């Protein structure tokens, strides 16, 4: 009898958790935090309530492979379709020579899901996606800024993560990413604008490609997140309102006695201004919120060319443009020296403009897409 393929049922979480722990990553966050698994793979209104959006392969009643899917609405310059992010793609070693991987993927590679996106693939597997005629993308650009008053704190952090940078090298890296110009203070509301679905989002949608970021999505992705507390910043510009979303993360070092708090950093996950002037005001509100929270600075991952241009002009710097950029830590719980480069691949039937590290990239895609912005 061959393998059987189906979608997992809610009562099967313990078995999936054990499989993730043994074959994907020991003590993975989906094993430690059942509520995060539920939130990710049982999104109301996007999937049938009697199953997880999680494909499984079974061999005589035992799991032989898994592939998670996160359904989302996909925007293409104002036109919508159903998309799917795929995650946690693993086959048990004794089934890796067969067709199990392709059959698992076929559970999501269906006409109703266009595109299917794997955000955060292992570089060693990129050839597989090319063979399957998927598009392998440039690494998603990462941007970083350090607040002027936190320059020495950042240097100490970099030195802790990379002891070979002790002294001047760590200070030079911190200086390279330090905000040069202090913006004027700007007040902001901590809300999703009431007009978002009728005014601001349609304007963004008409000129971008990516996940539909309407009120329903923003509420699910940020307000209802079971682990992180995301914060909203809304700044008006005439009849329109720009929006930013971020969270505060504590940086912790692993020691023999356990994890020790070192510092705090902001993770900017949405930056949606309605004009250049609004971008500056929104950035000012954000840096003020960072200071008020005791953060040393912030980072942002994103492909969208216009957004990246605004952030560079305002004070962020791309880590890839610095000689030591790939060694600037990105994982903070616990702190390590990995730079956090993220590769992706996609399967898309329509001819879309490329998603790339370019100034004219129309894809609005940040680290909060799929499940990349989650605990280690």
Beta strands, then each sheet from edge to edge (+ up, - down):
strand 1: 4-7
strand 2: 54-59
strand 3: 62-76
strand 4: 79-91
strand 5: 116-121
strand 6: 135-136
strand 7: 142-146
strand 8: 209-211
strand 9: 230-237
strand 10: 240-255
strand 11: 258-272
strand 12: 297-301
strand 13: 317-318
strand 14: 343-347
sheet 1: 1+ 2- 3+ 4- 5- 14+ 6-
sheet 2: 1+ 2- 3+ 8-
sheet 3: 9+ 10- 11+ 12+ 7- 13+
end
